[in-house]
Amino acid sequence: DILILSIAAMLGQLCILYTIKEFGALLFATIMTTRQFLSILLSCIVFMHMLSPMQWVGTVLVFGSLYYKSFAKAGSSKKIVDEEKEP
């Protein structure tokens, strides 16, 4: 049992390191935050856990700011690439 758990943990770490190396820390943070958001939604749906209005506001603020930062970075990266292509 401990061997299987250790192998699973090692593979998880390798996936994390690969994602950060290839795509950057911001995309990794976006992936992990999306996973947590889906976990919250599933908990609300499956186990009928209700969130208060203030909890929903906090959730929207966190995810909204993270996705805004991701899209802003992607937009600036595209602009830089477009400027390099023009003579």
Secondary structure, 3 states (H helix, E strand, C coil): CHHHHHHHHHHHHHHHHHHHHHHCHHHHHHHHHHHHHHHHHHHHHHCCCCCCHHHHHHHHHHHHHHHHHHHHHHHHHHHHHHHHHCC
